[in-house]
Amino acid sequence: MTAPARRRVAAALLDHWHRAAEVRREWLAVGLATAPADRDSAEQILTRLYRRHGRGRPRFAWVDSPHAGLPLAEGIPNHEDLQQWLRRPVGRPALGMDIAAGWSRLMARLDDDAVHPDLETARYVRKDGKPWPVLPPREAIEAGVPLRVVLRQGIREALRTTLTHSVTLPVRAALGQSARLPICWYGQQDAPWIAHYDTLRRLGLARYAAPDAARLDDWAGLARATGWWWPGDKVCVVVERPARIAGVSLPDDDLPASSAPDVLFRDGRGVS
């Protein structure tokens, strides 16, 4: 490839990144939101999710913090139960296991549908088997890192650092041993993976099948509507958004940097 052609390719990829950074900012705001939950929207979407997995509308138990929700989630399988069932499936799984399996299949299909030529360029194939370097997006593109990798690092991993590692995991750690906690999803802090697939779609880099697009829209709607939730077969425990999230540095247009979190829920529980 000639030098002018390489520059044209890099310019096109940089344009993708600049647009992706705008989507990332939107999803960062979702992950850090502290307004009260949109309970009506959350319940409508969760009811669709239950029906999609063959269950009727649950009873919703709203709580002000994960600490308050944990006792109500008793009986919901934990992550050890999930791993055991995946190794040896017997009978119909509990709803949490069913959702986890469907969620995993959805992400695999969304990955398969990201086939735009700009995501794969032959000259960007790394032949030495080493991981691609983690660089600011502009430098990564100019160094020949594939756009697929740049977007994964700059969207999914950046938001995971800021939201999952700096907010979700410290809150989980305060609840107890992670593997023994009931299966749950994180609502607004599911933003890292949702933002990744939403970015691919909005930039025209992926075209999802209609059923998968609808499922992604539901996950995105939940993230915009509420905080954590535990799916029991009959009762769904849903957590209000925190009252405060502070001490978490926002990612700039290059790489994220986060400090110790300060998370306060509406009942006064939190981590700092």
C-alpha positions as CSV (number, residue, x, y, z in Angstrom):
1,M,0.0,0.0,0.0
2,T,1.4,3.4,-1.0
3,A,1.9,6.2,1.6
4,P,-1.0,8.3,0.3
5,A,-3.3,5.2,0.4
6,R,-2.2,4.5,4.0
7,R,-3.0,8.1,5.0
8,R,-6.4,7.8,3.4
9,V,-7.1,4.6,5.3
10,A,-5.9,6.1,8.6
11,A,-8.0,9.2,8.1
12,A,-11.1,7.0,7.5
13,L,-10.4,5.0,10.6
14,L,-9.8,8.1,12.7
15,D,-13.2,9.4,11.6
16,H,-14.7,6.2,12.9
17,W,-12.9,6.8,16.2
18,H,-14.0,10.4,16.6
19,R,-17.7,9.4,16.1
20,A,-17.2,6.4,18.5
21,A,-15.9,8.7,21.2
22,E,-19.1,10.7,21.1
23,V,-21.1,7.5,21.6
24,R,-18.7,6.5,24.4
25,R,-19.4,9.8,26.2
26,E,-23.2,9.1,26.0
27,W,-22.7,5.7,27.6
28,L,-20.3,7.0,30.2
29,A,-23.1,9.4,31.3
30,V,-25.5,6.5,31.6
31,G,-23.1,4.6,33.7
32,L,-22.5,7.5,36.1
33,A,-26.1,8.7,36.2
34,T,-27.6,9.4,39.7
35,A,-31.1,10.5,38.9
36,P,-34.0,8.2,40.2
37,A,-34.7,5.1,38.2
38,D,-37.3,5.1,35.5
39,R,-39.3,2.4,37.1
40,D,-42.0,2.1,34.5
41,S,-39.6,1.6,31.7
42,A,-37.5,-0.9,33.7
43,E,-40.5,-3.0,34.6
44,Q,-41.8,-3.1,31.0
45,I,-38.4,-4.2,29.6
46,L,-37.9,-6.8,32.4
47,T,-41.4,-8.2,31.8
48,R,-40.5,-8.6,28.1
49,L,-37.2,-10.3,29.1
50,Y,-39.1,-12.7,31.4
51,R,-41.6,-13.6,28.7
52,R,-38.8,-14.1,26.2
53,H,-37.5,-16.8,28.6
54,G,-40.9,-18.4,29.1
55,R,-41.9,-16.7,32.4
56,G,-44.8,-14.5,33.3
57,R,-44.5,-11.0,34.7
58,P,-42.7,-11.1,38.0
59,R,-43.4,-9.2,41.2
60,F,-41.0,-6.3,41.3
61,A,-39.2,-5.5,44.6
62,W,-37.5,-2.1,44.4
63,V,-34.7,-1.4,46.9
64,D,-32.4,1.5,47.5
65,S,-29.1,-0.4,47.4
66,P,-27.6,-3.7,46.5
67,H,-27.1,-4.3,50.3
68,A,-30.8,-4.0,50.8
69,G,-31.6,-6.2,47.8
70,L,-29.3,-9.1,48.7
71,P,-31.6,-10.7,51.3
72,L,-34.5,-10.5,48.9
73,A,-32.5,-12.3,46.3
74,E,-32.0,-15.4,48.4
75,G,-32.7,-18.6,46.4
76,I,-31.5,-17.1,43.1
77,P,-28.6,-19.3,41.8
78,N,-25.1,-17.9,42.3
79,H,-22.1,-18.0,39.9
80,E,-20.9,-21.3,41.3
81,D,-24.3,-22.8,40.6
82,L,-24.2,-21.4,37.0
83,Q,-20.8,-22.9,36.3
84,Q,-21.9,-26.3,37.7
85,W,-25.0,-26.3,35.6
86,L,-23.0,-25.3,32.4
87,R,-20.7,-28.3,33.0
88,R,-23.7,-30.7,33.6
89,P,-27.1,-29.3,32.5
90,V,-29.9,-31.1,34.1
91,G,-33.5,-30.1,33.6
92,R,-34.8,-26.6,33.0
93,P,-32.4,-24.0,34.4
94,A,-33.4,-21.3,36.8
95,L,-34.2,-18.0,35.1
96,G,-30.9,-16.3,36.0
97,M,-29.0,-19.2,34.3
98,D,-31.4,-19.0,31.3
99,I,-30.8,-15.3,30.9
100,A,-27.0,-15.7,31.2
101,A,-27.0,-18.3,28.5
102,G,-29.1,-16.2,26.2
103,W,-27.0,-13.1,26.9
104,S,-23.8,-15.1,25.9
105,R,-25.4,-16.3,22.7
106,L,-26.6,-12.7,21.9
107,M,-23.1,-11.3,22.2
108,A,-21.7,-14.1,20.0
109,R,-24.2,-13.2,17.3
110,L,-23.5,-9.5,17.6
111,D,-19.8,-10.2,17.1
112,D,-20.5,-12.3,14.1
113,D,-22.5,-9.4,12.5
114,A,-19.7,-6.9,12.8
115,V,-18.2,-7.6,9.4
116,H,-17.6,-4.1,7.9
117,P,-14.4,-4.1,5.8
118,D,-12.9,-1.3,7.9
119,L,-12.9,-3.7,10.9
120,E,-10.5,-6.1,9.1
121,T,-7.6,-5.0,7.0
122,A,-5.0,-7.6,5.9
123,R,-2.0,-5.4,6.4
124,Y,-3.0,-5.0,10.1
125,V,-2.7,-8.7,10.9
126,R,-0.1,-9.2,13.6
127,K,2.0,-12.2,12.8
128,D,4.1,-12.6,15.9
129,G,1.2,-13.7,18.1
130,K,1.7,-10.9,20.7
131,P,-1.1,-8.8,21.9
132,W,-1.8,-5.5,20.2
133,P,-0.3,-2.6,22.2
134,V,-2.7,-0.5,24.3
135,L,-2.2,3.0,22.9
136,P,-4.3,6.2,22.6
137,P,-6.7,5.7,19.7
138,R,-4.9,8.1,17.3
139,E,-1.5,6.5,18.0
140,A,-3.0,3.0,17.7
141,I,-4.5,3.7,14.3
142,E,-1.3,5.3,13.0
143,A,0.6,2.3,14.3
144,G,-1.6,-0.1,12.3
145,V,-3.7,-1.5,15.2
146,P,-7.0,-2.8,13.6
147,L,-10.0,-0.7,14.1
148,R,-11.8,-3.6,15.8
149,V,-9.1,-3.6,18.5
150,V,-9.0,0.2,18.8
151,L,-12.8,0.2,19.4
152,R,-12.6,-2.7,21.9
153,Q,-9.8,-0.9,23.8
154,G,-11.2,2.6,23.5
155,I,-14.9,1.8,24.1
156,R,-15.5,-1.5,26.0
157,E,-12.2,-1.7,27.9
158,A,-12.1,2.0,28.7
159,L,-15.7,2.0,30.1
160,R,-15.0,-1.2,31.9
161,T,-12.0,0.4,33.7
162,T,-14.1,3.4,34.6
163,L,-17.4,1.7,35.5
164,T,-16.9,-2.0,36.2
165,H,-13.5,-1.9,37.9
166,S,-14.0,1.4,39.7
167,V,-17.7,1.2,40.7
168,T,-19.3,-2.2,40.2
169,L,-16.6,-4.5,41.6
170,P,-15.9,-2.5,44.8
171,V,-19.7,-2.6,45.5
172,R,-19.8,-6.3,44.8
173,A,-16.8,-6.9,47.1
174,A,-18.6,-5.1,49.9
175,L,-21.5,-7.6,49.5
176,G,-19.4,-10.8,50.1
177,Q,-17.6,-13.5,48.2
178,S,-18.3,-12.9,44.5
179,A,-18.8,-16.5,43.3
180,R,-21.4,-17.0,46.0
181,L,-23.5,-13.9,45.3
182,P,-26.8,-14.4,43.4
183,I,-26.6,-13.9,39.6
184,C,-27.4,-10.4,38.8
185,W,-27.0,-7.7,36.1
186,Y,-25.9,-4.2,36.7
187,G,-28.3,-2.0,34.7
188,Q,-26.5,1.3,34.1
189,Q,-23.1,-0.3,34.7
190,D,-23.7,-2.8,32.0
191,A,-22.8,0.1,29.8
192,P,-19.3,-1.1,28.7
193,W,-20.5,-4.1,26.6
194,I,-23.7,-2.4,25.4
195,A,-21.8,0.7,24.3
196,H,-19.4,-1.4,22.3
197,Y,-22.2,-3.0,20.2
198,D,-24.2,0.2,20.0
199,T,-21.1,2.0,18.7
200,L,-20.6,-0.6,15.9
201,R,-24.2,-0.3,14.9
202,R,-24.4,3.5,15.0
203,L,-21.2,3.8,13.0
204,G,-22.5,1.4,10.3
205,L,-19.9,-1.2,11.1
206,A,-22.4,-3.9,12.1
207,R,-25.8,-4.8,10.8
208,Y,-27.7,-6.9,13.4
209,A,-30.6,-9.2,12.7
210,A,-33.9,-7.6,13.8
211,P,-34.4,-10.0,16.8
212,D,-30.9,-9.4,18.0
213,A,-31.2,-5.6,17.5
214,A,-34.4,-5.7,19.6
215,R,-32.7,-7.6,22.4
216,L,-29.8,-5.1,22.3
217,D,-32.3,-2.3,22.5
218,D,-33.9,-3.8,25.6
219,W,-30.5,-4.2,27.4
220,A,-29.7,-0.6,26.4
221,G,-33.1,0.5,27.7
222,L,-32.5,-1.2,31.0
223,A,-29.1,0.5,31.4
224,R,-30.7,3.9,30.8
225,A,-33.6,3.1,33.2
226,T,-32.2,1.5,36.3
227,G,-29.4,0.1,38.5
228,W,-28.7,-3.5,39.4
229,W,-31.3,-6.3,39.2
230,W,-31.6,-9.9,40.4
231,P,-33.9,-12.1,38.3
232,G,-35.8,-14.6,40.4
233,D,-38.3,-16.9,38.8
234,K,-41.2,-15.1,40.6
235,V,-39.7,-11.9,42.0
236,C,-37.3,-9.5,40.3
237,V,-35.3,-7.4,42.8
238,V,-34.4,-4.1,41.2
239,V,-32.0,-1.5,42.7
240,E,-32.4,2.3,42.4
241,R,-29.5,4.2,40.9
242,P,-26.9,5.5,43.4
243,A,-27.5,8.9,44.9
244,R,-23.8,9.8,44.3
245,I,-20.9,8.5,42.2
246,A,-17.7,10.5,42.7
247,G,-14.0,10.0,42.7
248,V,-14.1,8.3,39.3
249,S,-12.1,10.1,36.7
250,L,-13.8,10.4,33.3
251,P,-11.9,9.0,30.3
252,D,-10.6,11.5,27.9
253,D,-10.3,10.9,24.2
254,D,-7.3,8.7,24.7
255,L,-7.1,6.4,27.7
256,P,-9.2,6.3,30.9
257,A,-7.8,7.0,34.4
258,S,-9.8,6.3,37.5
259,S,-9.2,6.9,41.1
260,A,-10.8,5.4,44.3
261,P,-14.6,5.4,43.9
262,D,-17.1,7.1,46.2
263,V,-20.5,5.5,45.7
264,L,-23.4,6.3,47.9
265,F,-26.8,4.6,47.5
266,R,-30.1,6.2,48.5
267,D,-30.3,4.3,51.9
268,G,-26.9,5.7,52.9
269,R,-25.0,2.5,52.0
270,G,-22.0,2.7,49.8
271,V,-18.2,2.3,49.3
272,S,-15.6,5.0,49.5
